[in-house]
């Protein structure tokens, strides 16, 4: 999980693979492989979610790479 303050986007890499397509749903962008496997989720206007990131990252099942700005 990575937050880029300049673009205000949270990126969550959930699998490896080459991105072939995207689905946009409001403030979410889901990047998919050719076989429609989700690879990356982006949350636009991510600053709104930062206060809740600690709850998410405390889940030991989620591997997190945090920006030094968090």
C-alpha positions as CSV (number, residue, x, y, z in Angstrom):
1,X,0.0,0.0,0.0
2,X,1.4,3.4,-1.0
3,X,0.1,6.9,-0.6
4,X,1.3,9.6,-3.1
5,X,0.5,13.0,-1.5
6,X,1.1,15.0,-4.7
7,X,-1.5,13.1,-6.7
8,X,-3.6,12.2,-3.6
9,X,-3.8,8.6,-4.6
10,X,-3.6,5.4,-2.5
11,X,-2.3,2.4,-4.5
12,X,-2.8,-1.1,-3.4
13,X,-0.9,-3.8,-5.3
14,X,-2.8,-7.1,-4.8
15,X,-1.1,-9.4,-7.3
16,X,1.6,-9.4,-10.0
17,X,0.9,-9.3,-13.7
18,X,0.8,-7.1,-16.7
19,X,-2.0,-4.5,-16.6
20,X,-4.2,-4.8,-19.7
21,X,-7.5,-3.1,-18.8
22,X,-9.1,-0.9,-16.1
23,X,-12.4,-0.5,-14.5
24,X,-13.4,2.8,-13.0
25,X,-16.0,3.0,-10.3
26,X,-16.3,6.4,-8.8
27,X,-13.0,7.1,-6.8
28,X,-11.8,3.5,-7.4
29,X,-9.7,2.3,-10.4
30,X,-9.1,-1.4,-10.6
31,X,-6.3,-2.5,-13.0
32,X,-6.8,-6.0,-14.5
33,X,-4.7,-8.5,-16.5
34,X,-5.9,-9.8,-19.9
35,X,-7.6,-12.6,-18.0
36,X,-9.4,-10.1,-15.8
37,X,-7.4,-10.8,-12.7
38,X,-7.1,-7.7,-10.4
39,X,-3.6,-6.5,-10.1
40,X,-3.7,-3.0,-8.6
41,X,-6.4,-0.9,-6.9
42,X,-6.1,2.9,-6.9
43,X,-8.2,5.1,-4.6
44,X,-8.5,8.7,-5.9
45,X,-8.8,11.5,-3.4
46,X,-7.0,9.1,-1.0
47,X,-6.4,11.6,1.7
48,X,-9.9,11.1,2.9
49,X,-9.0,7.4,3.7
50,X,-5.7,8.0,5.5
51,X,-7.2,8.2,9.0
52,X,-8.5,4.7,8.4
53,X,-5.3,3.2,7.0
54,X,-4.1,2.2,10.5
55,X,-7.1,-0.1,10.9
56,X,-6.3,-1.7,7.6
57,X,-2.6,-2.1,8.1
58,X,-3.1,-3.7,11.5
59,X,-4.6,-6.7,9.8
60,X,-1.7,-9.1,9.7
61,X,-3.0,-10.7,6.5
62,X,-2.3,-7.5,4.5
63,X,1.3,-6.9,3.4
64,X,1.9,-3.2,3.5
65,X,4.5,-0.9,2.0
66,X,3.8,2.6,3.4
67,X,5.1,5.9,2.3
68,X,7.3,7.8,4.8
69,X,4.6,10.4,4.7
70,X,2.0,8.2,6.4
